[in-house]
């Protein structure tokens, strides 16, 4: 699991460690790791041309000391000092002693560079780059760029990008991942991400976590020898309408591949569902008369069906609400439920739930998902290129690492709602069901896209069995 910590927590851990180390030792650890990463990107060090973009903070010092190490190995290193009077003096002296120089012609040096190292702004930076730094960042885009700790101009805590920022091919971060490195829109500026351990002692509870393959494998339910379809869990799906019958089929297709032992479908799309998936248990409704379930999924293609919504939300089992079910949702109604609720909006639906502009949600995704979870008393899965999940009690939010732009296709969200709802029915918590569902959903899309482009929601659903098998075995 990749765990990310806020700037405040990282700074506190750095202070604690520096109090126990000789002066400058922590920066030397960071510089050593940075120099190794630079060498790996270059392939060869001797004769390589490296340009350091150096700001006034510790990131500039890290870059200068790493540049000194590269210069001692035969690289031609030039430092562009954005604030010469505030540059790290020890790092600058080390660079000069190793044969590096301060650039007299930054643009020309950048144009000839094999590698540009971004040490302009550290993790405490807010807002976009200032004009001089922005011009250098733009000039560097034609070269290979490695960012120190994070790309300058992105917000380390939130992933927001307010103005011009460095677009890196790779980022070396020290001590801990920062939330902004994992969350869009900042994630698109990070490139390949590498963590250098510098010995920080961090709190047990992270601000953001990204599950990896082994984490998801440990969550997925695997039937035991004495399992039957009811012990494995039954998920109910209330979806589809005369206008959107396909939504019922897609949601059921995801539910059938989510590990539950059986799927009950309630709605007007029974004939289409049975034609596509004859193993489904179909009922005309209402949901409360369809038979016992361990979780409900409601909303995909449902239209305005207040009676079905009221029936499902009155149940005593976990409920996943998606798509049309999210319209005009009452926070008090959800807070009054005795069982947990999972909401799965995209950015537009989240904006409507918050009474905000879609652009606000997309630019501050972490804030939006946490606010939604708190306001509605529910676990929230905010769909997008970096899907985020937050629980109503706060704590560690999760970010899905398998997302892909190929999922931006009609019906893919219906498949995800069925999949996550099925995982809910097997007994996973809303946070785990949403996290594992998003992970499998993204992985299936990536695998399907390797064979079929452009991708459809049916392709994603069809790829889920192989994805599940690859994770659990």
C-alpha positions in Angstrom: 0.0 0.0 0.0 1.2 3.5 -0.9 0.5 5.8 2.1 0.7 9.6 1.7 1.0 12.2 4.4 0.2 15.8 4.7 3.0 18.4 4.6 2.4 19.2 8.2 3.0 15.5 9.2 6.0 15.2 7.0 7.6 18.4 8.4 7.0 17.2 12.0 8.7 13.9 11.2 11.6 15.7 9.6 12.1 17.9 12.6 12.1 14.9 14.9 14.6 13.1 12.8 16.9 16.2 12.3 17.1 16.6 16.1 18.8 13.2 16.3 21.1 13.6 13.3 24.2 15.7 12.6 23.5 19.0 10.9 22.8 18.5 7.2 22.7 14.7 7.3 19.0 14.5 6.3 19.6 16.7 3.2 22.6 14.5 2.3 20.3 11.4 2.5 17.8 13.0 0.2 20.5 14.2 -2.2 22.1 10.8 -2.4 18.8 9.2 -3.4 18.1 12.0 -5.9 21.5 11.6 -7.5 20.9 7.8 -8.0 17.5 8.6 -9.6 19.1 11.1 -11.9 21.8 8.5 -12.9 19.1 5.9 -13.6 17.2 8.4 -15.9 20.4 9.4 -17.7 21.6 5.9 -18.3 25.2 7.3 -18.2 26.5 10.0 -16.0 29.9 10.8 -17.5 29.6 13.4 -20.2 25.9 14.0 -19.5 24.6 17.6 -19.4 22.4 18.3 -16.3 20.7 21.6 -15.5 19.4 22.3 -12.0 16.5 24.7 -11.6 17.2 26.0 -8.0 14.8 27.8 -5.8 15.4 29.2 -2.4 14.1 26.3 -0.3 15.5 22.9 0.8 14.5 21.4 -2.6 17.0 23.7 -4.2 19.6 22.5 -1.6 18.8 18.8 -2.4 19.2 19.6 -6.1 22.6 21.3 -5.6 24.0 18.5 -3.5 22.8 15.9 -5.9 24.3 18.0 -8.8 27.6 17.9 -6.9 27.5 14.1 -6.8 26.8 14.0 -10.5 29.6 16.4 -11.3 32.1 14.3 -9.4 31.1 11.4 -11.7 31.8 13.5 -14.8 28.5 15.1 -15.6 28.5 18.7 -16.8 26.2 20.4 -14.3 24.8 23.9 -14.5 22.7 25.5 -11.8 20.0 28.1 -12.7 19.5 30.2 -9.5 16.1 31.8 -9.4 16.9 33.6 -6.2 20.8 33.8 -6.1 20.9 35.6 -2.8 18.7 32.9 -1.1 20.2 29.8 -2.7 21.4 27.1 -0.3 25.0 28.2 0.3 26.3 24.8 1.4 24.8 23.1 -1.6 26.1 25.8 -4.0 29.6 25.5 -2.5 29.6 21.8 -2.9 28.5 22.1 -6.5 31.3 24.5 -7.4 33.9 22.4 -5.5 32.8 19.4 -7.7 33.2 21.3 -10.9 29.6 22.5 -11.4 28.8 26.0 -12.4 26.1 28.6 -12.2 24.5 29.1 -15.5 25.1 32.3 -17.4 22.6 31.5 -20.1 19.7 29.5 -18.6 17.7 29.0 -21.8 20.7 27.9 -23.8 21.8 25.5 -21.1 18.3 24.0 -20.8 18.1 23.6 -24.6 21.2 21.4 -24.5 20.4 19.5 -21.3 20.0 15.7 -21.2 18.2 16.1 -17.9 16.6 19.1 -16.1 16.2 18.8 -12.3 13.3 20.8 -10.9 14.2 22.1 -7.5 12.3 25.4 -7.7 9.6 25.0 -5.0 9.2 22.6 -2.1 6.3 20.8 -0.6 5.1 23.9 1.2 4.6 25.8 -2.0 1.1 27.2 -2.8 -0.3 28.4 -6.1 1.3 28.3 -9.5 4.8 29.3 -10.5 5.9 32.9 -10.7 6.5 34.3 -14.2 10.3 33.7 -14.3 10.0 30.2 -13.0 7.1 29.5 -15.4 9.2 30.5 -18.4 12.0 28.1 -17.4 9.5 25.3 -16.7 8.0 25.9 -20.2 11.5 25.8 -21.8 12.3 22.5 -20.0 9.2 20.7 -21.4 11.2 19.7 -24.5 13.8 18.0 -22.2 13.6 15.1 -19.7 12.6 16.6 -16.4 13.0 15.1 -12.9 11.1 16.8 -10.0 12.6 17.0 -6.5 9.9 15.9 -4.0 7.1 17.1 -6.2 6.7 19.1 -9.4 6.9 22.8 -8.6 3.6 24.5 -8.8 1.4 21.7 -7.6 -0.2 21.5 -4.1 1.3 18.7 -2.1 -1.7 18.3 0.2 -4.6 18.4 -2.2 -3.4 17.7 -5.8 -4.7 21.1 -6.9 -2.8 22.9 -9.7 -3.5 26.7 -9.5 -1.6 28.2 -12.4 1.5 27.0 -14.2 3.4 24.0 -12.9 6.3 21.9 -13.9 5.4 18.7 -16.0 7.9 16.1 -14.9 8.8 12.8 -16.6 9.7 11.5 -13.1 9.4 12.6 -9.5 11.6 11.6 -6.6 9.9 12.2 -3.3 11.5 11.9 0.1 10.4 10.1 3.3 6.7 9.7 2.3 4.4 10.1 -0.5 2.4 13.3 -0.4 -1.4 13.2 -1.3 -1.0 15.5 -4.3 1.4 13.1 -6.0 -1.4 10.5 -6.2 -4.4 12.7 -7.0 -5.5 14.5 -10.2 -5.0 17.0 -11.5 -1.5 17.1 -10.0 -0.9 13.4 -10.6 -0.7 14.2 -14.4 2.3 16.4 -13.7 4.3 13.8 -11.7 5.4 11.2 -14.2 7.1 8.0 -12.9 7.0 8.3 -9.1 9.8 7.1 -6.9 10.1 7.1 -3.1 13.4 7.6 -1.3 13.4 6.4 2.3 15.2 8.9 4.5 14.3 7.4 7.8 11.2 9.3 8.8 8.9 8.0 11.6 5.4 8.7 10.5 2.0 8.3 12.2 0.0 5.1 11.8 -2.9 6.9 10.1 -2.1 8.3 6.7 -4.0 11.1 5.0 -4.4 9.1 1.7 -3.6 5.5 0.7 -3.5 3.7 -2.6 -4.1 0.0 -2.5 -1.7 -2.2 -4.4 -2.2 -5.7 -5.9 -1.6 -7.6 -2.7 -3.9 -5.4 -0.7 -6.8 -6.0 -3.0 -6.1 -9.7 -3.2 -6.3 -9.9 0.6 -9.8 -8.2 0.5 -11.4 -10.2 -2.3 -13.8 -13.0 -1.0 -12.9 -16.5 -2.1 -15.5 -19.3 -1.5 -14.7 -22.0 1.0 -15.5 -25.7 0.6 -18.7 -25.4 2.5 -19.9 -22.2 0.7 -23.3 -21.9 -0.9 -24.8 -19.1 -3.0 -26.6 -17.6 0.1 -23.6 -17.8 2.4 -21.5 -16.0 -0.3 -24.0 -13.1 -0.2 -26.9 -12.0 -2.4 -26.9 -8.5 -4.0 -30.0 -6.8 -5.2 -29.9 -4.5 -8.2 -32.6 -1.9 -8.8 -31.8 -0.3 -12.1 -33.0 0.4 -15.6 -36.1 1.9 -17.1 -38.0 2.0 -20.4 -35.6 4.7 -21.5 -32.4 3.0 -20.2 -32.9 -0.8 -20.2 -29.2 -1.3 -20.9 -28.2 0.2 -17.6 -29.9 -2.8 -15.9 -28.0 -5.3 -17.9 -24.6 -3.5 -17.3 -25.2 -3.2 -13.5 -26.1 -6.8 -13.3 -23.1 -7.8 -15.3 -20.9 -6.1 -12.8 -22.7 -7.5 -9.9 -22.4 -11.1 -11.2 -18.6 -10.6 -11.3 -18.3 -9.1 -7.8 -18.0 -12.3 -5.8 -21.6 -12.5 -4.4 -23.3 -15.9 -4.7 -26.5 -14.6 -6.4 -27.9 -11.4 -7.9 -31.5 -10.4 -7.6 -32.8 -7.9 -10.2 -35.8 -5.7 -9.5 -37.1 -3.4 -12.3 -38.7 -3.2 -15.7 -35.7 -4.6 -17.5 -36.2 -8.2 -16.5 -36.5 -9.6 -20.0 -33.3 -7.9 -21.2 -31.4 -9.0 -18.0 -32.5 -12.7 -18.3 -31.6 -12.7 -22.0 -28.1 -11.5 -21.2 -27.7 -13.2 -17.8 -30.0 -16.2 -17.3 -28.6 -16.9 -13.8 -30.1 -13.7 -12.4 -33.1 -13.9 -10.0 -35.7 -11.5 -11.5 -38.6 -9.8 -9.6 -41.0 -7.2 -10.7 -40.8 -5.4 -7.3 -41.1 -3.6 -5.0 -37.5 -4.3 -3.8 -38.7 -5.2 -0.2 -40.8 -8.1 -1.7 -38.0 -9.5 -3.9 -36.4 -11.7 -1.3 -33.5 -11.3 1.2 -30.3 -9.6 0.1 -27.2 -8.6 1.9 -26.8 -5.3 0.0 -28.7 -3.2 -2.6 -27.5 -1.3 -5.6 -29.9 1.3 -6.9 -29.8 4.1 -9.5 -28.3 3.2 -12.8 -30.8 4.2 -15.5 -33.5 4.2 -12.9 -35.1 7.5 -13.8 -37.4 9.2 -11.3 -38.5 6.3 -9.1 -39.0 7.7 -5.6 -41.0 4.7 -4.5 -38.1 2.3 -5.2 -35.6 4.7 -3.6 -37.7 5.0 -0.4 -38.1 1.2 -0.3 -34.4 0.5 -0.6 -33.2 3.2 1.7 -35.6 1.9 4.4 -33.8 -1.5 4.3 -31.4 -2.6 7.1 -28.6 -3.6 4.7 -25.8 -1.6 3.0 -27.0 0.4 0.0 -25.0 1.7 -2.9 -26.6 4.7 -4.7 -25.5 5.6 -8.2 -26.5 7.7 -11.2 -30.3 8.6 -11.1 -30.5 7.6 -7.5 -28.2 10.5 -6.6 -30.7 13.1 -7.8 -32.2 15.2 -5.1 -30.7 13.0 -2.4 -31.5 14.2 1.2 -28.6 14.1 3.6 -30.9 13.7 6.6 -32.5 10.6 5.0 -29.1 8.9 4.7 -28.0 9.9 8.1 -31.1 8.3 9.6 -30.3 4.9 8.1 -29.2 2.1 10.4 -27.0 0.5 7.8 -24.1 2.1 5.8 -24.5 3.8 2.5 -22.1 4.1 -0.4 -22.5 6.9 -3.0 -20.7 6.7 -6.3 -21.0 10.0 -8.1 -19.0 11.4 -11.0 -17.8 15.0 -10.8 -21.0 16.5 -12.2 -23.2 14.5 -9.8 -20.9 15.4 -6.9 -21.2 19.1 -7.8 -25.0 18.9 -7.7 -24.9 17.1 -4.3 -22.6 19.8 -3.0 -24.3 22.7 -4.6 -21.0 23.7 -6.3 -19.7 24.1 -9.8 -18.3 21.0 -11.5 -15.0 22.8 -12.0 -14.6 23.3 -8.3 -15.0 19.5 -7.7 -12.6 18.6 -10.5 -9.9 21.0 -9.3 -10.2 20.1 -5.6 -11.2 16.4 -5.7 -9.9 15.4 -2.3 -11.7 18.2 -0.6 -14.9 17.4 -2.5 -15.0 13.7 -1.6 -14.3 14.4 2.0 -17.0 17.1 2.2 -19.5 14.8 0.5 -18.8 11.9 2.9 -19.1 14.2 5.9 -22.3 16.0 4.8 -24.2 12.9 3.7 -22.9 10.6 6.4 -21.9 8.0 3.8 -18.9 6.5 2.2 -18.3 8.3 -1.1 -16.5 7.0 -4.2 -15.8 10.0 -6.5 -15.3 8.7 -10.0 -12.7 10.1 -12.3 -9.2 9.6 -13.7 -8.0 9.2 -10.1 -11.0 7.8 -8.3 -11.2 8.8 -4.6 -13.0 7.1 -1.7 -13.6 8.7 1.7 -15.6 7.5 4.7 -18.0 9.5 6.8 -15.9 9.3 9.9 -12.9 10.9 8.2 -9.6 9.2 8.5 -7.5 7.9 5.6 -9.0 8.6 2.1 -8.1 6.2 -0.7 -7.1 6.8 -4.2 -7.4 4.1 -6.9 -4.2 3.6 -8.9 -5.6 1.6 -11.8 -7.8 4.2 -13.5 -7.5 4.9 -17.2 -9.1 7.3 -19.6 -10.6 4.3 -21.5 -13.2 4.1 -18.7 -14.7 7.4 -19.9 -17.3 5.6 -21.9 -21.1 5.2 -21.5 -22.2 2.5 -19.0 -18.8 1.9 -17.4 -20.1 3.4 -14.2 -23.1 1.1 -14.2 -20.7 -1.9 -14.3 -18.7 -0.4 -11.4 -21.8 0.1 -9.2 -22.8 -3.5 -9.7 -19.3 -4.7 -9.0 -18.9 -2.7 -5.8 -22.4 -3.5 -4.6 -21.7 -7.2 -5.0 -18.5 -6.8 -2.9 -20.7 -5.1 -0.3 -23.0 -8.1 -0.2 -20.0 -10.4 0.5 -19.4 -8.6 3.7 -16.8 -6.0 2.8 -17.0 -2.6 4.4 -18.2 0.2 2.1 -14.6 1.6 2.0 -13.1 -1.8 1.1 -15.8 -2.6 -1.4 -15.4 0.7 -3.1 -11.6 0.4 -3.1 -11.5 -3.1 -4.4 -14.2 -2.5 -6.9 -12.5 0.6 -8.4 -9.2 -1.3 -8.5 -10.7 -4.3 -10.4 -12.7 -2.0 -12.7 -9.7 -0.1 -13.7 -7.5 -3.2 -14.1 -10.2 -4.8 -16.3 -10.3 -1.7 -18.5 -6.6 -1.7 -18.9 -6.5 -5.4 -19.8 -9.5 -5.1 -22.2 -7.9 -2.0 -23.9 -4.9 -4.1 -24.7 -7.1 -6.2 -27.0 -10.0 -3.9 -28.0 -9.9 -0.2 -28.8 -12.0 1.8 -28.4 -13.4 0.3 -25.3 -17.1 -0.2 -24.3 -18.7 -0.9 -20.9 -19.4 -4.5 -22.1 -15.7 -5.0 -22.8 -14.9 -3.9 -19.2 -17.5 -6.3 -17.8 -16.2 -9.2 -19.9 -12.6 -8.6 -18.7 -13.6 -8.7 -15.0 -13.4 -12.5 -14.6 -9.8 -12.7 -15.8 -8.9 -9.7 -13.7 -10.4 -11.2 -10.6 -8.5 -14.5 -11.2 -5.2 -12.6 -11.8 -5.6 -10.8 -8.5 -6.8 -13.8 -6.3 -4.3 -16.4 -7.6 
